[in-house]
Amino acid sequence: METYNFKDKVYLEKCFNAEDAFNFIDKILDNYELPKNKNARIVLKPNLNNDINALAGNSTDLRVITSVIRALQKRGYYDITIADGPNCGIDHVGIDVFKRLRIDKIAEVFNVKYINLNKCEYEIVDLETGKAKIGKPVLDNELLINLPKVKTHIEVGMTICMKNFVGCYQALDKRNIHDSLVKNIVRMNEIKKPDLNIVDGLIAMEGNGPAAGTPKKLNLILIGKNSFTVDLLCTKLFGFDLDYVPYLKLALEKGHFDKEDLNYLENVTEITKLKRAKENIFAKIFLENFFIRLRYNKLVDPLFKKGPLPMFFTLLGVRQDRYDYNDDTIFRLYLREGSKSKKCEEFCPIGLKTPEDKKCINCLYCFMTDRNIKHNGNLGFLKGQMRRYGKYLRKL
């Protein structure tokens, strides 16, 4: 384990499976003051931006989510809610991200709740771009744990702890946030700070993130209290600088970093370089909110749901999300006759050693990484994800 001695310490550990993740998280939680009331409301805020499997580098890994739940339940906390608001595009077309990412199954197995922050009670707060609706569960709790994913980002360089809070805001308010994204990222983290950040760096996304990059296996988990500090550390660990991550540069200008922490950062050693997003002039033009708002006009909206127009913007690299309206109907995974696999043991979020175990939740992690694992049922939207990411997933 590596300890980074900022004013608010950050811990980093190599984790190779769900049990490693649990052991590390369970150990580090002893360093933080948790609610004295065992009935305290606890909210976990992962990155469930869209329906792309975590092993492709997009959403928060279920191995991290289940490890946090286990560590909390070990301590007697059971009022736990997984809460996020998927991006306004995928939510708008009615795709159930919680079902596709198996959050519903995790909630069932561990007897916890989950909630879509786009469709719950809210409070109105002031951002740089005006009033915005933030999901009430984010504000109304005794412990808020941020569970972001390590990803590069085509607009702001990197998205980890601070950027993950966009998902707390409802529907098209997410698009309004992009009117002044850099300032709003800092502002969101001034309005509400998580009590703890547990960062999923098991499979990161590099390149044209947050949804069109490529996965990179890091096998890392970071834990720290201060979102600003954790993100600052990650710039150095993953080969970036403040000029590449403009919201951190703004946070520095606004005095959110201790001078001693900045000095300490100079001695931090880089772990790896994540590939940066490529400049895309079409994305800069068409991601301006004039075009985004036009896209959600009642007359124009149907043209963007299906057909040649969304495909055109995908080819331009403007549209990262790829909507497939066909849910999967997988009901059984099994090993090809006479074959063996270690992928289930490595990737299973509930610690199974074989996909043939009756407790299997069909998360598809082992299936997506091992050709020896077969399925009964229809892959649905996952066919597209396998075409898009299969060559990377098989190498994990």
N, C-alpha and C positions, 0 to 999 in steps of 0.2 A: 504493500500500500504506500502511496505517495501522499504526503501532507504538505500543502502549500500554505505558508504562514503569513497570509494576509491578515488584516485586522479581524476580518471574519474568515476563519480557516476554510479551505476547500480540500476535500479528500478525493483521491482518485485511486481506482483499483481495476486491475484486469479481471474480467469475469467471462467464463467460457460456457456457462449454462445457467439455468434458472437457480440452481442450488448455490452456485457461486454468487449470483446477484443477491439472493436472499441473505446469505451469510454476511456479505459486506454491508448491505443496508441495515440489517439487524444489529450489527456491531456499531455502526456509526450513529444510529438513532440514540444510543446511550449518551452521546455527546451533546444532545439537545434537550431542552426543557419541553416536554410534552404536556398536554392538559392534565390537570389533576383529576378532573371529572371523567370517569371512564365512559360516560354517556355523551361526551362531547361530540358535536357535529364536525366531522372531518371530510374535507373535499379534496379529491385528487384531480388535478387539471392536466391531463395528458395532451399530446398533439394528435388530434383525430381530424386533421384538416380535410382529408377525403378518404376514399375507400381503398387506397393503395396499401398493400400488405407491408407490414413493418420491415420485413427482410429486404424489401426494395429500397429501404432507406427513408421512407416517407413518414409513417405514423409511429407513435411511441410503441416500443416492443412490449408485447404482453408479458414477457419474462420480467420486465421491470415493474409493470403494474401489479402483477400477482405477488412479486416479492415484497413490495411495499404493503400490500394488503395483509400478507402473512405476518410481516413484522409488527404491524399495528394490532392485529388480532391476537398475536402472541402476548401483547401487553394489555389485553383486555378491552380494546376499542372495537366496537362493532357498528357504530353509526357512521358508515363510510359511504360516500357518494362519488362515483366517477363522473366528472362533468366537463363537457366541452361543447363548442358550437362549430360544427363543420363549416367549410367555406360557403359563402352565400350562393354560389353557382350550383354546387352539388345538392345543397339543401333545397334550393329553389325547384329543382326538377324531381324532388321526392325520393331520392335514393337514401336508404337507411344505412348510414355509415356505421352505426353502432352494431347493427346486425352483421354487416359484411366483414367487419374487423373482429367479430366474435366478442365484443364487449358484453353483449347480452348473455353469452355463455359464461364468461368470467363472473358476471354479477350473480348468475344462478349458482355456480359452483361454490363461490365464497360468501353467498348470502349478503351481498352489498347492493346498493342502488346505482342507477346511472340516469343521467338527465341531459337532454339536449338544451344547451344554453340559448339557442336561437328561439326556443319555444317554451320558455318558463317565465315566471315572474321576474320583473326587472326593476332596477332603479336608474334614474337619469343622472348622469354626471357630465361635467364640463371637460371636453377635450380641446385641443388647439383648433379644431374645425367646428366647434359648437357642441350642442347637446348630443349625447349618445346613450343608448340603453345597454347597461351591463347586467348580465344575469345575476339575479339576487343571491343564488347560492355561493357565488364567489365572494360576496361581501358578508353574508350571514353564516358564519361558521366560527369554530374555535381553533381550527387548524387547517390551513390551506397549503397543500404540497403541490408544487409545480413539477410536472414530469415532461420536460421538453425533449425534443429530438435534436441531435447534432446535424444541421443541414446548412448547405450554402444557399444563397438567395439571390435571384437575378436582379432584384431591386435594391436591396440593402446589404448585400455582401454575405451576411451570415444570419441565421435564425436559430437561437437557442433559448435561453431563459426569457429575456425581455420581450422578444417578438412573439413568443408563444401566447402572450396575453391578448393578442388580437382575437383569439377564439372565445374570449369572455364576453365579447360584444355581439349584439344581435343583428342578424339578417343584413340588410343593406347598410347598416351603420359601419359594418366592416369595410365597405367600399368608401364611405365618407372618410374613414380613418386614412385611406390612401391619398386623400387630397393633400395631406401633409404628413406622410408616413413617418419620416424620421422624428419630427417633433412629437407626434402622437405616441410613438413607441416609448419615448422617455416619459411623456405625460402619463401614460397608462401605468407605468411603474412608479410614479409618484402618487397616484390616486390609491393604488392598492399594491402592497408588497406581499409576496408569499412568505409563509413562515419558514419554508425550506424548499430548496431546489434539488431534485434528484434527476440528473441528466442522463438520458439514454444515448450512449455512444457505442452501443454494441455493434449496430450496423448503421453507419452514417450515410448521408447523401452528399455527394460532391458534384461539381459542375453546375448545370442549369437547374438548380433547385428553386423552389421547394418541392416541385412535383414532377420535374422532367429531367432530373439529374440521374446519376448512377450510384448504386450502392457501393460502399467501401467498408469492409469489415475491420473494426477497430477493437472490439471486445473491451470497451471501456465504460465505466460508470463514474460520474463525478457527483459529489454531494457538497452543497454549500448553502449558507443561509442568505447571502446577499446576491441578488440577481445581477446587479451591476458588476460585482467583483467576479462572479463565475464567468460571465460573458467576456469580461476583460481578459481573464486567464485563458479562455478558449481561443481568443485571437492569437495568442502567442503559441499555444500548444499545437494549433492546426495551421500555422503558417500565414496568418493574416496580420494586419496592423490597423491602427485606429483610423487611418485615412480610407481604408477599404470598408470599414463598418461605420457609416456616418452617424448612427444614433449613439454609438459609444463616444465618438468625438464630441458630439453635442453634450452628452452626459458629463464629459470631462470639463467642458466649458461652463457647465452649470454647477460644478463643484461636487459632483456625486462620487468622486474618487479621492481617497486619502493620499496625500503626497508620499507617505511611506509605502503605500501599496504600489504606487507607480514605480517607485525606486526598486521595490522587491521584484516587480515584474521583469526588470532588466536581467535578473539572474535566472529566470525560468527558461528551461530548455525545451525547444520545439520537439513534439513527438512525431508528427507527420505533416505533410502539406496536402491539404484538400484542394482539388482542382477548383479554380474559380469559375464563376458563371461567365459566359461569353457575352460581349456586347451585342445587343439586338435592337436595331433602330426601329423595327416594326413594333416590338414590345413597348418601347418608350412612347411611341405614338398612340398605339391602340389601348394601352393600359391607363391612359389619361381618363379621368372620370367623365369627361364629356362623352366619350365613346361607351364607357361602361354603363352610364345612365341611359343612353340611347338603346343599348342592348336589352335593358329590362323594360323598355316601353312595351305596352300590351300588343301593339301592332307588329313590332319587330321581334319580340321574344320568341315566337314559334320558329322563326328562321334559324335561331341559334341552338335549338334543342336537338334537331336532327338534320341530316342532309349535307349538301356540299359546303355551306358557309362555315359551320364549325370545323369541318375537315380542312378547309382553306386556312383558317387561322391557326390550326394545329401545325400545318406544314410551315407556316411562317415563324413558328416558335412563339407565338403570342399566347395561344391557349395551351396551358399545360394539362388541365384536366381532360380526361377522355371519358365521357359518360356512356356507360353501357347499362341499359335498363333491365337486363336479364340477371336476376339473382341466381346464385349457385344453389344446387339442391344436393350437395354432398351429404351422404348419410353414413358412409363407411370408408375407412382407409385400411389398407392391408399390404403386407409385404409380398412381393412376387415370390412364387414358390421356389424354395431352395435358396433364397437370398437372405442376406443380413444387412443391417443398417445401424450406424451410430448417429444418424442425423436426428432421430426422434429424441434420443437422450440429450443431445446437445441443444436442440432448439425448442423442445416442448415446454410451454410456459407453466404446465402443472406437473412437470417432472416425470412424465411417463417414459418407459424404456422401449415401448413398441406402440405403433399406431393401432394395433389390434386390441389394445386394452379397452375395456368397456367404458372407461372414464374419458376417453378421447373426446375433445370438444371440436374436432375437425377444424383446427385453426389453419391447417394446410402448410404450416412451417416446414415440416419434414417432407411433405409431398413436393413442395416447390424447390427443394434442395437435393432430392434423391430420386433418381429414375427407378429405383427398385421399389418405391412405394406407389401403389396403385389406388384407384378410387372407384367407388360405386356412386352413381349420381351424375348430375350435369354440372360442369364447371361454370357455366354462365359467364359472368363478367371476368372471371379469373382467366379465361382463355386469352383475353387481350393482354392481361398483365403478364402471363407467361410468355407471350410473343414479344412483349416489350422488354422484359427483364430476365427471361429464362437463362440466357447465356451468362448473366452475372450470378444469378441465384445458384446455378449448378456448381459454381466455383467457391461458394461460401464454405 
